[in-house]
């Protein structure tokens, strides 16, 4: 038995951003636009505003999103949305913008955000009551190919030194535009990191015990696409067909993740990300080889299946993953990334390691220690 749910309407293909005004019109006349302040994306933000203005939609622009969105930053957006009520929240950007938009839509209409209550929504597989009676619809326009957040019911928020994920079915985007043209300006480093993030979504959901026939099809196809097209797009970043295949892979991987869940690499990378300023995909790349090594025996059949996606007949996934990470420029250790002994001690001291369902503290510490050296 299994459940499978994907309520987001997907608009996939080149030039689909032009449909944004028509899509947003269905949800009201005032849009709360959530973005970063990144200079390279300013022309895109202006294009978005012009598309909305063309159909007489008013825009309130919150442009203070930063990587690893913090509770303080979200509360700033919460106050702005409270002062300027809107009908729909629109995220344009990467995972941080989408996570922020989800948190703002979810808490809309409340007097204040009670984070302890928010973080109690800690399972993607529980049907929780709504936090607010006035949760806003979410529309997402991703500009990266990797986070999968446009198709999941999760939002990752940083509180102090902890990255915490909360879940709710209302966090699924109502609609998303997947226009690969918007990823053409991604720098090589971010392309690699987000692309490998998508691979881990597909892989972890594939080995998760909740995996189903449907999610496994999504996972396997996503991994095949990433193995083939991520190295190609890094060599030819202006190739729209390669970008399109990575967008498709991200979509499939996000769908699988939403239905099956992750495995140990994701919480371990969030542990690292709470202590060290590092791209999520880069942290995943660091913990992945030692995870493969130490989790192989418990997932032998599926590990060998994934190994064969790299080279037919291969059964050595550890060697395949290491070679792939070298190819895309992400094969590093925490020490090589400048993580100090003091920072690593803080990573190892994370209390959540005692409670994760993916293995004992000893198992998880072993992965982290090998990732450091």
C-alpha positions in Angstrom: 0.0 0.0 0.0 1.1 3.6 -0.6 -0.1 7.1 -1.1 0.9 9.4 -3.9 -0.2 13.1 -4.1 0.9 15.9 -6.4 -1.6 18.8 -6.6 0.5 21.4 -8.3 -0.4 22.5 -11.8 2.8 22.6 -13.8 3.4 24.9 -16.8 6.6 23.4 -18.4 8.5 24.8 -21.3 10.2 27.8 -22.9 8.5 31.2 -22.8 5.9 30.0 -20.3 6.7 33.0 -18.0 4.6 35.0 -20.4 1.6 33.3 -19.0 2.2 34.6 -15.4 -0.4 37.3 -15.5 -3.2 35.0 -16.7 -2.2 32.5 -14.0 -2.1 35.0 -11.2 -5.4 36.6 -12.2 -7.2 33.4 -11.0 -6.1 34.1 -7.5 -6.8 37.8 -7.0 -5.7 41.3 -7.8 -2.8 41.8 -5.3 0.4 39.7 -5.4 3.0 39.5 -2.7 6.2 39.0 -4.7 9.0 37.2 -2.8 12.6 37.4 -4.1 16.2 38.1 -3.2 17.8 41.4 -3.9 20.4 39.9 -6.3 21.4 42.4 -8.9 21.6 39.8 -11.8 18.0 39.0 -11.3 16.6 42.5 -11.2 15.7 42.5 -15.0 13.7 39.3 -14.3 11.9 40.9 -11.4 11.0 43.9 -13.5 9.8 41.6 -16.3 7.6 39.8 -13.7 6.1 43.1 -12.5 5.4 44.3 -16.0 3.6 41.0 -16.8 1.4 41.5 -13.8 0.8 45.2 -14.4 -0.4 44.3 -17.9 -3.4 42.5 -16.4 -3.9 45.2 -13.7 -2.4 43.2 -10.8 -0.9 45.2 -8.0 2.5 44.0 -6.7 3.9 44.3 -3.2 7.6 43.3 -3.5 9.5 41.7 -0.6 13.1 41.5 -1.8 15.0 40.7 1.4 15.3 36.9 1.0 18.8 35.5 1.8 20.2 32.0 1.6 19.1 29.8 4.5 16.1 32.0 5.3 16.0 33.0 8.9 13.0 33.4 11.3 14.0 37.1 11.7 13.9 37.7 7.9 10.6 35.9 7.6 9.1 37.9 10.4 10.1 41.1 8.5 8.2 39.8 5.5 5.3 38.8 7.7 5.0 42.3 9.0 5.1 43.7 5.4 2.4 41.3 4.3 0.3 42.2 7.3 0.6 45.9 6.5 -0.1 45.3 2.8 -2.6 42.4 2.5 -2.5 40.4 -0.7 -4.4 37.6 -2.4 -1.6 35.3 -3.4 2.1 34.8 -2.7 4.4 34.6 -5.7 8.0 33.3 -5.3 10.5 34.0 -8.1 14.0 32.5 -7.5 15.7 29.6 -5.9 14.8 27.4 -2.9 15.3 30.1 -0.4 12.7 32.4 -2.0 10.3 29.6 -2.4 10.8 28.4 1.3 10.2 32.0 2.4 7.1 32.4 0.3 5.7 29.2 1.8 6.3 30.4 5.3 4.7 33.8 4.6 1.6 32.2 2.9 1.2 29.7 5.7 1.3 32.3 8.5 -0.8 34.9 6.8 -3.5 36.5 8.9 -2.0 35.6 12.3 -1.2 38.2 14.9 2.3 36.8 15.2 4.3 33.7 14.3 4.7 31.2 17.0 7.6 29.2 15.7 7.3 26.4 18.2 3.9 25.6 16.8 5.1 25.9 13.2 8.0 23.5 13.8 5.6 21.0 15.3 4.5 20.3 11.8 7.4 18.0 11.4 6.2 15.1 9.2 5.4 15.2 5.5 3.1 12.3 5.9 0.6 13.6 8.6 -2.6 15.5 7.7 -2.2 18.5 10.0 -4.9 21.0 10.7 -4.1 24.4 9.1 -2.0 26.8 11.1 -4.1 29.8 9.8 -7.6 30.1 8.4 -6.3 32.5 5.9 -3.4 30.6 4.3 -2.7 32.2 0.9 -2.3 30.3 -2.4 1.3 30.0 -3.6 2.6 30.3 -7.1 6.3 29.5 -7.8 8.7 30.4 -10.6 12.0 28.7 -9.9 15.2 30.1 -11.5 17.3 27.0 -10.5 17.1 23.3 -11.3 17.6 21.5 -8.1 15.7 22.4 -5.0 12.4 20.8 -6.0 10.6 23.1 -3.6 8.0 24.1 -6.2 6.6 20.6 -5.9 7.0 19.8 -2.2 5.0 20.4 0.9 8.1 21.5 2.9 9.8 24.7 3.9 13.3 24.9 5.4 13.8 27.7 7.9 16.9 28.6 9.9 16.5 29.4 13.6 19.8 30.3 15.3 22.2 27.6 14.2 19.5 25.1 13.3 17.9 24.5 9.9 14.4 23.2 10.6 11.9 21.8 8.1 8.2 22.0 8.6 5.5 20.4 6.4 1.9 21.0 5.4 -0.2 20.1 2.4 -1.1 23.8 2.0 2.6 24.4 1.2 2.3 22.8 -2.2 2.3 25.4 -4.9 -1.1 25.8 -6.6 0.8 26.4 -9.8 4.4 26.6 -10.9 6.0 27.9 -14.1 9.0 25.8 -15.2 10.6 27.9 -17.9 14.2 26.7 -18.5 15.2 30.0 -20.0 15.2 31.5 -16.5 18.1 29.1 -15.5 20.4 30.2 -18.3 22.2 32.8 -16.2 23.0 30.4 -13.3 26.7 30.4 -12.5 28.5 27.1 -12.9 28.9 26.6 -9.1 25.2 27.0 -8.4 24.3 24.9 -11.4 26.4 22.1 -10.1 25.2 22.4 -6.5 21.5 22.6 -7.3 21.8 19.8 -9.9 23.4 17.5 -7.3 20.7 18.5 -4.8 18.1 17.2 -7.3 20.1 14.0 -7.6 20.0 13.5 -3.9 16.3 14.1 -3.8 15.8 11.4 -6.4 18.3 9.0 -4.7 17.1 9.4 -1.1 13.5 9.1 -2.0 14.4 5.9 -4.0 16.0 4.2 -1.0 13.4 5.5 1.5 11.2 2.7 2.8 8.2 4.8 1.8 9.2 4.6 -1.9 6.4 3.3 -4.1 6.1 2.2 -7.7 5.2 5.7 -8.8 7.9 7.5 -6.8 10.5 5.0 -7.9 9.8 5.7 -11.6 10.2 9.5 -10.8 13.4 8.8 -8.9 15.1 6.6 -11.5 14.2 8.8 -14.4 15.4 11.9 -12.6 18.8 10.3 -11.8 19.2 9.1 -15.4 18.7 12.7 -16.6 21.0 14.3 -14.1 23.8 11.7 -14.7 23.7 12.5 -18.4 22.9 16.2 -18.5 24.5 17.8 -15.5 28.1 17.4 -16.8 26.8 18.5 -20.3 25.2 21.7 -19.0 28.3 22.6 -17.0 30.3 22.4 -20.2 27.6 24.2 -22.3 25.7 26.5 -19.9 23.9 28.3 -22.7 22.4 25.1 -24.1 18.7 25.4 -23.5 18.0 21.8 -24.3 20.4 20.7 -21.5 18.8 23.2 -19.2 15.4 21.9 -20.1 16.4 18.3 -19.2 17.7 19.5 -15.8 14.5 21.3 -15.1 12.6 18.1 -15.9 14.9 16.1 -13.6 14.4 18.6 -10.8 10.6 18.3 -11.3 10.6 14.5 -11.2 12.9 14.4 -8.2 10.8 16.9 -6.2 7.7 14.9 -6.9 9.4 11.7 -5.6 10.7 13.5 -2.5 7.3 14.9 -1.7 5.8 11.4 -1.7 8.6 9.2 -0.3 10.8 11.5 1.9 14.5 11.8 2.2 17.2 9.8 4.0 20.2 10.6 6.2 22.2 12.9 3.8 19.5 15.7 3.9 19.3 16.2 7.7 23.1 15.8 7.9 23.6 18.5 5.3 21.1 20.7 7.2 23.2 20.2 10.3 26.2 21.4 8.5 24.4 24.3 6.9 23.2 25.5 10.3 26.8 25.9 11.5 28.7 26.8 8.3 27.6 29.1 5.5 27.6 26.6 2.6 25.4 25.9 -0.4 23.0 23.0 0.5 24.0 21.0 -2.6 27.7 21.3 -1.7 27.0 20.1 1.8 25.1 17.1 0.4 28.0 16.3 -1.9 30.4 16.2 1.0 28.4 13.7 3.1 27.2 11.6 0.2 30.3 9.3 -0.4 30.7 8.3 3.2 26.9 7.7 3.4 27.0 5.5 0.3 29.9 3.5 1.9 28.2 2.9 5.2 24.6 2.5 4.0 25.4 0.1 1.2 24.8 -3.1 3.0 21.3 -2.2 4.0 20.3 -1.0 0.5 22.4 -3.3 -1.6 19.9 -4.0 -4.4 18.9 -0.4 -4.9 22.5 0.8 -4.6 23.5 -1.5 -7.4 20.6 -0.4 -9.5 21.7 3.2 -9.2 25.3 2.2 -9.9 24.2 0.7 -13.2 22.7 4.1 -14.2 26.2 5.5 -14.4 27.7 2.5 -16.3 25.8 -0.6 -17.4 26.8 -3.6 -15.2 28.4 -1.5 -12.5 27.7 -2.4 -8.9 30.2 -0.1 -7.2 28.1 3.0 -6.4 30.7 4.5 -4.2 33.3 4.7 -7.0 30.6 6.0 -9.4 29.5 8.7 -7.1 33.1 9.9 -6.3 33.9 10.0 -10.0 30.7 11.9 -10.8 31.4 14.5 -8.0 34.9 15.0 -9.4 33.4 15.6 -12.8 31.0 18.3 -11.6 33.6 19.8 -9.3 32.0 19.0 -5.9 34.3 16.3 -4.5 35.6 17.9 -1.3 35.8 17.4 2.4 34.6 19.7 5.1 38.1 20.5 6.1 39.0 21.4 2.5 36.0 23.8 2.6 37.5 25.6 5.6 35.4 24.1 8.3 37.3 24.5 11.6 37.6 21.9 14.4 35.4 24.1 16.6 32.7 24.2 13.9 32.9 20.5 13.4 32.5 19.9 17.1 29.3 22.0 16.9 28.1 19.9 14.0 28.8 16.6 15.8 27.1 18.0 19.0 23.7 18.5 17.2 21.1 16.9 19.5 18.9 15.8 16.6 21.5 13.2 15.7 20.0 11.2 18.7 16.5 11.2 17.2 16.8 10.8 13.4 15.1 7.7 12.0 18.0 7.0 9.6 20.4 5.3 11.9 22.1 5.5 15.3 24.2 8.5 16.4 27.3 6.3 16.0 26.3 5.6 12.3 25.6 9.3 11.6 28.8 10.5 13.4 30.8 8.1 11.4 29.5 9.7 8.2 30.2 13.2 9.4 33.7 12.3 10.6 34.7 10.8 7.3 33.1 13.8 5.5 35.4 16.1 7.6 38.7 14.5 6.8 
